[in-house]
Amino acid sequence: MRLGVASAVLTYAPAALSAEMSGVNFSFVQLTDTHLSRSRIRSERKGYDVSSDASIFHSRETVKAIERCILPYELVLHTGDLADTRQEHDLDLAQEVLQFSRPTYFIPGNHDVGYSDMGRYLPPFEERFGKANRSIEPTAGLRMVFFNSQPLDPRGSEEEREAAFRELEQMLADPMPTILLCHCMGLESFYNNQMDRGWPQASMDRWTGIMKRGGVEAVLAGHFHRDETHIVDGIPFYLAGPVIHYWGRQTSFRHWTIENGRLTHRTIYLEI
C-alpha cells in the first residue's frame, strides 16, 4: 500500500477563522463513511457492489495508514456511517476494526442510526462509541462539538428534531470558537446530473443561526462520499471523501491543521 497526498490551503476570506483563533495551533485526522458490514453491500440504483471482505480490508488499511502517519495530530474523528447497517453485528464489526491509539471520537451517520426512532437505534451506537452529542476543548481557545444531525432531516419526527435543536443550543450556549463535526449537513446534493433536495430552508436557517450564535467557525462532515466545500449563511462546510470505495472511488482520509488563523487540510489517498 502506498499513500498519496493532495493539499488544500483554504485562504479565501469566508474560510478565515476569527481573530480569537489566531493563537490556536492544533491538528487532527478525519475519516468518514467506512460502511463496515458482514454482508455484501449492493445497490443497483446507485451502481455499487462491494464485498464484505473489501469493506473490512479498506477500513483496516486506513486504520494502519492513520496509525503510521508521520504528520502530527492529536485526535482521530470519524464523521459517520461507521457501519453499513444499524444491525448490532455490523456495529460490533466497526467497533472491532476502528481501533486507534490516540483519542478517538465517533459521530453517527444515517446508516448507523437512521433519521428517526432514536430511542431504538441510538443506544446500541452509544454503548459502543460513546455519546453522539458532546463537546470537548482539546486545546486552549478551541471547542469541538460532535453532533448527531440525523434528526434534523425531514424524514425524522418533529419531536426528535426539536430535541436535537435544543441539544445543539445547549452545547453552544456559551459562545466560543468552535469546529462542529456531524455526518449529514442538509445541503442539496448534485448526483447523476440532477440536484437532490436538502433540508427545508427553515431548518437550514435555524441550524446555521444556532451555530453562528455559538461561535461555529466551520462544519466538517461526510455523507456525500465526495470532496466538496460550501459556504452556508457565512459558515464554511467541508465534506470529506469516504473510506469505502463505492463507485470505484479511491479510499482517503483527511489531516486537518489549525495554524495562524487558518484551517487547512491534506487529503491522504490510499493506493490499495
Salt bridges, closest charged atoms under 4 A:
ASP33 OD1 - HIS35 NE2 3.40
ASP33 OD1 - HIS183 NE2 3.93
ASP33 OD1 - HIS225 NE2 3.08
ASP49 OD1 - ARG40 NE 2.61
ASP49 OD2 - ARG42 NE 3.32
GLU61 OE2 - LYS64 NZ 3.17
ASP81 OD2 - HIS35 NE2 3.24
ASP81 OD2 - HIS183 NE2 3.17
ASP84 OD1 - HIS35 ND1 2.86
ASP84 OD1 - HIS111 ND1 3.66
GLU88 OE1 - ARG128 NH2 2.77
ASP90 OD1 - HIS89 ND1 3.10
ASP92 OD1 - ARG128 NE 2.70
GLU96 OE1 - ARG38 NH2 3.66
GLU96 OE2 - ARG60 NH2 3.04
GLU126 OE1 - LYS131 NZ 3.98
GLU127 OE1 - ARG128 NH1 3.99
ASP153 OD1 - ARG155 NE 2.82
GLU162 OE2 - ARG206 NH1 2.80
ASP227 OD1 - ARG254 NH2 2.72
GLU228 OE2 - ARG226 NE 2.45
GLU228 OE1 - HIS230 NE2 2.70
ASP233 OD1 - LYS212 NZ 3.23
GLU271 OE1 - ARG2 NH2 2.71
